[in-house]
Amino acid sequence: FDAGLLPSARRAGGDGALRQSAEKVWDLLCQLRVAQEWMVRRASQLEGCIKKALPMARRTEQVARRADAKSIY
């Protein structure tokens, strides 16, 4: 651990600055958690849409193949 990477309490302005820094970190972690929850919900919604659309796409492809086969004869 390199203590030079983080300012000491004295250099950071005492407890107030450290508290403010800790609050910023906490806020960022909360924002990250909310963003992750949103991404999980969105991915789940998209997965549901894909599962619903896949059979329809397959059916459309089958119909198109049949139409092409009929036009050959």
N, C-alpha and C positions, 0 to 999 in steps of 0.2 A: 504494500500500500504506500503510495507516495503522498505524503501530507502536503506537498507543495501544490498538488492539483486542486485542493479545496482550501478556501480562505479560512483562517482561524477565526474564532469568535471575536477576537480583538480586531483583526483586520476587517472583518465583515460588519463591524459596528455594534458588536455586542449581541445580547439575546434578541433584541428586536429584529435585527437583520436576519439572524438565523431562523427565527420564528416565521418571518415573512418568506424566506426561502423555502422552508418546510411546507408552508401553506401553498406556495406556488407548485411545488412538487405534488402535493396532495391533489390540488385542482387538476393538474395535468393527468394524474393517474385516474381520477374520476372521469375526465373527458375521454380518456382512452377506453375505459370500461364501457362507457355509453356507446362509443363508436363501434367497439367490438360487438356489443349486443345488437346494434342496428345491422351490422354486416351479417351476423348470423341469421337474423330474421329475414333479411333481404335474400340471402343465399337460399334459405329454405323456401321462400316464396318462388324464386326463380326455378328451383328444382321441381317444385310442384307444377309450374307452368310447362316445363320441359317434358315432364312425365305425361301430362295431358296432351301435349301437342305431338308427341312422337307417334302414337297410333294413327293420328289424323294424317301426318306426313307420310307414313307408310302406306296408308290407304290411298292417298292421292297419287303416290308413285305407282301403285298397282293399277289404278284406273288409267293413268297415263300410258303405262306399258300396254295395257289391253287396247287402248285406242290406237297406239302405234302399230300393234300387231294386226288390227283389223284394217288399217289403211294400206297395209302391204298387199293384202289379198284383193 
